[in-house]
Amino acid sequence: MTMTEVLLSARNLSVRFGGVLAVNQVSFEVQRGEVFTLIGPNGAGKTTVFNLISRIYTPTTGAIAFAGQDLLQQAPHSIAALGIARTFQNIELFEHATVLQNLLIGRHTQRKSHFWSELFFTTATRRAEIEAREKAEQIIDLLDLQHHRDSPVVGLPYGVRKVVELARALCTEPKLLLLDEPSSGLNVEETEDMAFWIHDIQHELGITVLMVEHDMGLVSKVSDRVLAMNQGEVLATGTPSEVQAHPGVIEAYLGSADDVSSLRRTA
């Protein structure tokens, strides 16, 4: 039996905004190499959990450990350098820069050069520039972005921009990739492509994925384990099929047991 390694651990996370308890005593562990997905109705607290891990928010109570480090002791700007990358529900790209330029911006966490070496463009700086370009090109090839390499982001279709944001996150060489609703706004074919990319990210790049997602088809295809939330609390944790069959999850999505029975009678 193989031993699993915990990469991310959240313990008893709670966060309050004024009189609203947005997250209440949420605990979970993400094992290295898996795809772990948070699901739940709108307002369940999923993105708030992401914002806690990203250090956008600070929890009212609880602890978060990443790769053995106390994440709450880290400044928000240092999270990417630790090995955590993120995409957003609303795409955050430099729209008037090209795809390649956006990806090279994502390499900033890997730059080790200093002001004077940059100013005089030393051998070490040239080597770093070449390495950054090579890594960006590898990600472009992985995600089939070759035809868009030199295109300004502003002119690209929404689905392509989603992939560009994913590519930029991958250019930081993360250990943990946070995907916030990666299928949001995508059509069926683009969602199938996203499932393919997530599979490659996990199996070819060896990156652990923590995802928030509403599309249960995508969740079932790519997730090793799922945590269901409702009203800021944990409902169930398990495989996709186990969680989808949980009575509390069914009720959170469809209503009470009587409502579900009524739907079945009228279907």
C-alpha positions as a Markdown table, in Angstrom:
| # | Residue | x | y | z |
|---|---|---|---|---|
| 1 | Met | 0.0 | 0.0 | 0.0 |
| 2 | Thr | 1.4 | 3.4 | -1.0 |
| 3 | Met | 1.6 | 6.2 | 1.4 |
| 4 | Thr | 0.0 | 9.5 | 0.4 |
| 5 | Glu | 1.6 | 12.9 | 1.1 |
| 6 | Val | -0.6 | 15.8 | 2.2 |
| 7 | Leu | 0.3 | 18.9 | 0.2 |
| 8 | Leu | -2.4 | 21.3 | 1.5 |
| 9 | Ser | -4.2 | 21.0 | 4.9 |
| 10 | Ala | -7.0 | 23.3 | 6.0 |
| 11 | Arg | -8.1 | 23.0 | 9.6 |
| 12 | Asn | -11.3 | 24.5 | 11.1 |
| 13 | Leu | -11.4 | 27.4 | 8.8 |
| 14 | Ser | -14.0 | 30.1 | 9.6 |
| 15 | Val | -14.3 | 33.6 | 8.2 |
| 16 | Arg | -16.8 | 36.2 | 9.2 |
| 17 | Phe | -17.7 | 39.4 | 7.2 |
| 18 | Gly | -19.6 | 41.6 | 9.6 |
| 19 | Gly | -22.5 | 39.5 | 10.8 |
| 20 | Val | -22.2 | 37.0 | 8.0 |
| 21 | Leu | -20.4 | 33.7 | 8.7 |
| 22 | Ala | -19.2 | 32.9 | 5.2 |
| 23 | Val | -17.2 | 29.8 | 6.1 |
| 24 | Asn | -17.8 | 27.8 | 9.2 |
| 25 | Gln | -15.3 | 25.2 | 10.6 |
| 26 | Val | -14.2 | 23.8 | 7.2 |
| 27 | Ser | -11.5 | 21.2 | 7.2 |
| 28 | Phe | -9.9 | 19.1 | 4.4 |
| 29 | Glu | -6.6 | 17.8 | 3.1 |
| 30 | Val | -5.4 | 17.7 | -0.5 |
| 31 | Gln | -2.9 | 15.0 | -1.3 |
| 32 | Arg | 0.0 | 15.5 | -3.6 |
| 33 | Gly | -0.8 | 14.6 | -7.2 |
| 34 | Glu | -4.6 | 14.5 | -7.0 |
| 35 | Val | -7.5 | 16.6 | -8.4 |
| 36 | Phe | -9.6 | 17.7 | -5.4 |
| 37 | Thr | -12.8 | 19.6 | -6.2 |
| 38 | Leu | -15.0 | 21.9 | -4.1 |
| 39 | Ile | -18.7 | 21.8 | -5.2 |
| 40 | Gly | -21.9 | 23.4 | -3.9 |
| 41 | Pro | -24.6 | 25.9 | -4.7 |
| 42 | Asn | -23.9 | 29.5 | -5.3 |
| 43 | Gly | -23.0 | 31.2 | -2.0 |
| 44 | Ala | -21.8 | 28.0 | -0.5 |
| 45 | Gly | -18.4 | 29.5 | 0.4 |
| 46 | Lys | -16.2 | 27.8 | -2.2 |
| 47 | Thr | -14.5 | 30.8 | -3.6 |
| 48 | Thr | -14.1 | 32.2 | -0.1 |
| 49 | Val | -12.1 | 29.1 | 0.7 |
| 50 | Phe | -9.9 | 29.8 | -2.4 |
| 51 | Asn | -9.4 | 33.4 | -1.3 |
| 52 | Leu | -8.3 | 32.2 | 2.1 |
| 53 | Ile | -5.7 | 29.9 | 0.6 |
| 54 | Ser | -4.6 | 32.7 | -1.8 |
| 55 | Arg | -4.2 | 35.0 | 1.3 |
| 56 | Ile | -6.7 | 37.5 | -0.2 |
| 57 | Tyr | -8.6 | 36.9 | 3.0 |
| 58 | Thr | -7.4 | 36.0 | 6.5 |
| 59 | Pro | -9.5 | 33.5 | 8.4 |
| 60 | Thr | -11.2 | 34.5 | 11.6 |
| 61 | Thr | -10.2 | 31.1 | 13.0 |
| 62 | Gly | -8.3 | 28.1 | 11.7 |
| 63 | Ala | -5.0 | 27.1 | 10.1 |
| 64 | Ile | -3.7 | 26.4 | 6.6 |
| 65 | Ala | -0.5 | 24.5 | 5.9 |
| 66 | Phe | 1.1 | 24.1 | 2.5 |
| 67 | Ala | 4.1 | 21.8 | 1.9 |
| 68 | Gly | 4.8 | 21.9 | 5.7 |
| 69 | Gln | 4.7 | 25.7 | 6.0 |
| 70 | Asp | 2.2 | 27.8 | 7.9 |
| 71 | Leu | 0.4 | 29.6 | 5.0 |
| 72 | Leu | -1.1 | 32.2 | 7.3 |
| 73 | Gln | 2.4 | 33.4 | 8.2 |
| 74 | Gln | 3.1 | 34.3 | 4.5 |
| 75 | Ala | 2.4 | 37.6 | 2.9 |
| 76 | Pro | -0.1 | 37.5 | 0.0 |
| 77 | His | 2.5 | 38.5 | -2.6 |
| 78 | Ser | 4.7 | 35.6 | -1.6 |
| 79 | Ile | 2.1 | 32.9 | -2.4 |
| 80 | Ala | 3.0 | 32.4 | -6.0 |
| 81 | Ala | 6.7 | 32.0 | -5.1 |
| 82 | Leu | 5.8 | 29.3 | -2.7 |
| 83 | Gly | 4.3 | 27.2 | -5.5 |
| 84 | Ile | 0.6 | 28.1 | -5.6 |
| 85 | Ala | -0.9 | 29.5 | -8.8 |
| 86 | Arg | -4.5 | 30.5 | -9.4 |
| 87 | Thr | -7.0 | 31.2 | -12.2 |
| 88 | Phe | -10.2 | 33.3 | -11.5 |
| 89 | Gln | -13.9 | 33.2 | -12.4 |
| 90 | Asn | -13.5 | 36.5 | -14.2 |
| 91 | Ile | -10.5 | 36.3 | -16.5 |
| 92 | Glu | -7.6 | 38.4 | -15.3 |
| 93 | Leu | -5.1 | 39.0 | -18.2 |
| 94 | Phe | -3.2 | 41.9 | -19.7 |
| 95 | Glu | -5.6 | 42.3 | -22.6 |
| 96 | His | -3.4 | 44.5 | -24.8 |
| 97 | Ala | -0.4 | 42.2 | -24.5 |
| 98 | Thr | 0.1 | 39.1 | -26.6 |
| 99 | Val | -0.5 | 35.6 | -25.4 |
| 100 | Leu | 3.3 | 35.0 | -25.3 |
| 101 | Gln | 3.8 | 38.2 | -23.3 |
| 102 | Asn | 1.2 | 37.2 | -20.8 |
| 103 | Leu | 2.9 | 33.9 | -20.3 |
| 104 | Leu | 6.3 | 35.5 | -19.8 |
| 105 | Ile | 4.8 | 37.7 | -17.1 |
| 106 | Gly | 3.8 | 34.5 | -15.4 |
| 107 | Arg | 7.5 | 33.5 | -15.2 |
| 108 | His | 8.3 | 36.4 | -12.9 |
| 109 | Thr | 8.3 | 34.2 | -9.8 |
| 110 | Gln | 11.1 | 32.1 | -11.3 |
| 111 | Arg | 13.4 | 35.0 | -12.1 |
| 112 | Lys | 16.6 | 35.1 | -9.9 |
| 113 | Ser | 18.3 | 38.1 | -11.6 |
| 114 | His | 18.9 | 41.5 | -9.9 |
| 115 | Phe | 18.7 | 45.1 | -11.1 |
| 116 | Trp | 22.3 | 45.4 | -12.2 |
| 117 | Ser | 22.4 | 42.1 | -14.1 |
| 118 | Glu | 19.1 | 43.2 | -15.8 |
| 119 | Leu | 20.6 | 46.6 | -16.6 |
| 120 | Phe | 23.8 | 45.2 | -18.2 |
| 121 | Phe | 22.0 | 42.1 | -19.6 |
| 122 | Thr | 24.6 | 39.7 | -18.2 |
| 123 | Thr | 25.2 | 36.1 | -19.3 |
| 124 | Ala | 23.0 | 35.0 | -16.4 |
| 125 | Thr | 20.2 | 37.3 | -17.4 |
| 126 | Arg | 20.4 | 36.1 | -21.0 |
| 127 | Arg | 20.3 | 32.5 | -19.8 |
| 128 | Ala | 17.2 | 33.3 | -17.7 |
| 129 | Glu | 15.5 | 35.0 | -20.7 |
| 130 | Ile | 16.1 | 31.9 | -22.8 |
| 131 | Glu | 14.8 | 29.6 | -20.1 |
| 132 | Ala | 11.7 | 31.7 | -19.6 |
| 133 | Arg | 10.9 | 31.6 | -23.4 |
| 134 | Glu | 11.5 | 27.9 | -23.5 |
| 135 | Lys | 9.1 | 27.2 | -20.6 |
| 136 | Ala | 6.5 | 29.5 | -22.2 |
| 137 | Glu | 6.8 | 27.7 | -25.5 |
| 138 | Gln | 6.4 | 24.3 | -23.8 |
| 139 | Ile | 3.1 | 25.5 | -22.2 |
| 140 | Ile | 1.9 | 26.9 | -25.5 |
| 141 | Asp | 2.5 | 23.5 | -27.1 |
| 142 | Leu | 0.8 | 21.6 | -24.2 |
| 143 | Leu | -2.3 | 23.7 | -24.5 |
| 144 | Asp | -2.4 | 24.0 | -28.3 |
| 145 | Leu | -2.0 | 27.8 | -28.3 |
| 146 | Gln | 0.5 | 28.0 | -31.2 |
| 147 | His | -1.9 | 29.8 | -33.5 |
| 148 | His | -2.5 | 32.5 | -30.9 |
| 149 | Arg | 1.1 | 33.0 | -29.7 |
| 150 | Asp | 1.5 | 36.5 | -31.0 |
| 151 | Ser | -2.1 | 37.6 | -30.9 |
| 152 | Pro | -3.2 | 40.4 | -28.5 |
| 153 | Val | -5.5 | 38.8 | -25.8 |
| 154 | Val | -8.2 | 41.5 | -26.3 |
| 155 | Gly | -9.1 | 40.0 | -29.7 |
| 156 | Leu | -9.3 | 36.4 | -28.7 |
| 157 | Pro | -12.5 | 34.4 | -28.1 |
| 158 | Tyr | -13.5 | 33.9 | -24.5 |
| 159 | Gly | -12.7 | 30.2 | -24.5 |
| 160 | Val | -9.2 | 30.8 | -25.7 |
| 161 | Arg | -8.6 | 33.5 | -23.1 |
| 162 | Lys | -9.6 | 30.9 | -20.5 |
| 163 | Val | -6.9 | 28.7 | -21.7 |
| 164 | Val | -4.4 | 31.6 | -21.8 |
| 165 | Glu | -5.1 | 32.3 | -18.2 |
| 166 | Leu | -4.5 | 28.6 | -17.4 |
| 167 | Ala | -1.2 | 28.7 | -19.4 |
| 168 | Arg | 0.0 | 31.8 | -17.5 |
| 169 | Ala | -0.6 | 30.0 | -14.2 |
| 170 | Leu | 1.3 | 27.0 | -15.4 |
| 171 | Cys | 4.3 | 29.2 | -16.3 |
| 172 | Thr | 4.9 | 29.9 | -12.6 |
| 173 | Glu | 5.7 | 26.1 | -12.3 |
| 174 | Pro | 3.2 | 25.6 | -9.4 |
| 175 | Lys | 3.1 | 22.7 | -7.0 |
| 176 | Leu | -0.6 | 23.5 | -6.4 |
| 177 | Leu | -2.9 | 24.9 | -9.1 |
| 178 | Leu | -6.2 | 26.6 | -7.9 |
| 179 | Leu | -8.8 | 26.5 | -10.7 |
| 180 | Asp | -11.8 | 28.7 | -9.9 |
| 181 | Glu | -14.7 | 27.5 | -12.1 |
| 182 | Pro | -12.5 | 26.6 | -15.2 |
| 183 | Ser | -15.6 | 25.7 | -17.3 |
| 184 | Ser | -17.5 | 28.9 | -16.6 |
| 185 | Gly | -18.7 | 30.4 | -19.9 |
| 186 | Leu | -17.4 | 27.5 | -22.0 |
| 187 | Asn | -19.4 | 25.5 | -24.5 |
| 188 | Val | -19.6 | 21.7 | -24.4 |
| 189 | Glu | -16.6 | 21.2 | -26.7 |
| 190 | Glu | -14.4 | 23.7 | -24.8 |
| 191 | Thr | -15.4 | 22.1 | -21.5 |
| 192 | Glu | -14.3 | 18.7 | -22.9 |
| 193 | Asp | -11.0 | 20.3 | -23.9 |
| 194 | Met | -10.6 | 21.7 | -20.4 |
| 195 | Ala | -11.1 | 18.2 | -19.0 |
| 196 | Phe | -8.3 | 17.0 | -21.3 |
| 197 | Trp | -6.0 | 19.9 | -20.2 |
| 198 | Ile | -6.6 | 19.1 | -16.5 |
| 199 | His | -5.8 | 15.5 | -17.0 |
| 200 | Asp | -2.5 | 16.4 | -18.7 |
| 201 | Ile | -1.6 | 18.9 | -16.0 |
| 202 | Gln | -2.1 | 16.2 | -13.4 |
| 203 | His | -0.5 | 13.3 | -15.2 |
| 204 | Glu | 2.1 | 14.9 | -17.4 |
| 205 | Leu | 3.2 | 17.9 | -15.3 |
| 206 | Gly | 2.6 | 16.2 | -11.9 |
| 207 | Ile | 0.8 | 19.3 | -10.6 |
| 208 | Thr | -1.8 | 18.9 | -7.8 |
| 209 | Val | -5.1 | 20.6 | -8.7 |
| 210 | Leu | -7.7 | 22.2 | -6.3 |
| 211 | Met | -10.7 | 23.2 | -8.2 |
| 212 | Val | -14.1 | 24.9 | -7.7 |
| 213 | Glu | -16.6 | 23.8 | -10.3 |
| 214 | His | -20.3 | 23.7 | -11.0 |
| 215 | Asp | -20.3 | 21.4 | -14.1 |
| 216 | Met | -20.8 | 18.0 | -12.5 |
| 217 | Gly | -19.8 | 16.3 | -15.8 |
| 218 | Leu | -16.4 | 17.9 | -15.6 |
| 219 | Val | -16.1 | 17.2 | -11.9 |
| 220 | Ser | -16.8 | 13.5 | -12.4 |
| 221 | Lys | -14.3 | 13.2 | -15.3 |
| 222 | Val | -11.3 | 14.7 | -13.6 |
| 223 | Ser | -11.7 | 14.6 | -9.8 |
| 224 | Asp | -10.1 | 12.1 | -7.5 |
| 225 | Arg | -12.1 | 13.4 | -4.5 |
| 226 | Val | -14.8 | 15.9 | -4.0 |
| 227 | Leu | -15.9 | 18.1 | -1.1 |
| 228 | Ala | -19.4 | 19.4 | -1.1 |
| 229 | Met | -20.3 | 22.6 | 0.7 |
| 230 | Asn | -23.5 | 24.5 | 1.5 |
| 231 | Gln | -24.0 | 27.7 | 3.5 |
| 232 | Gly | -20.3 | 27.8 | 4.4 |
| 233 | Glu | -20.2 | 24.3 | 5.9 |
| 234 | Val | -18.9 | 20.9 | 4.7 |
| 235 | Leu | -21.7 | 18.5 | 3.7 |
| 236 | Ala | -19.7 | 15.5 | 2.4 |
| 237 | Thr | -16.3 | 14.3 | 1.2 |
| 238 | Gly | -15.5 | 11.4 | -1.0 |
| 239 | Thr | -15.3 | 10.2 | -4.6 |
| 240 | Pro | -17.5 | 12.1 | -7.1 |
| 241 | Ser | -20.1 | 9.3 | -7.2 |
| 242 | Glu | -20.2 | 9.0 | -3.4 |
| 243 | Val | -20.7 | 12.8 | -2.9 |
| 244 | Gln | -23.3 | 13.1 | -5.6 |
| 245 | Ala | -25.3 | 10.3 | -4.0 |
| 246 | His | -25.1 | 11.9 | -0.5 |
| 247 | Pro | -28.6 | 12.9 | 0.7 |
| 248 | Gly | -27.4 | 16.3 | 2.0 |
| 249 | Val | -25.8 | 17.1 | -1.3 |
| 250 | Ile | -29.0 | 16.2 | -3.2 |
| 251 | Glu | -31.1 | 18.3 | -0.9 |
| 252 | Ala | -28.7 | 21.3 | -1.2 |
| 253 | Tyr | -28.9 | 21.2 | -5.0 |
| 254 | Leu | -32.5 | 20.0 | -5.5 |
| 255 | Gly | -34.4 | 20.8 | -2.3 |
| 256 | Ser | -35.9 | 18.6 | 0.3 |
| 257 | Ala | -36.5 | 14.9 | -0.1 |
| 258 | Asp | -40.2 | 15.7 | -0.7 |
| 259 | Asp | -39.2 | 18.2 | -3.4 |
| 260 | Val | -37.0 | 15.5 | -5.1 |
| 261 | Ser | -39.9 | 13.0 | -5.0 |
| 262 | Ser | -42.2 | 15.5 | -6.5 |
| 263 | Leu | -39.8 | 16.2 | -9.3 |
| 264 | Arg | -39.5 | 12.5 | -10.0 |
| 265 | Arg | -43.3 | 12.1 | -10.1 |
| 266 | Thr | -43.7 | 15.0 | -12.6 |
| 267 | Ala | -40.7 | 14.0 | -14.8 |
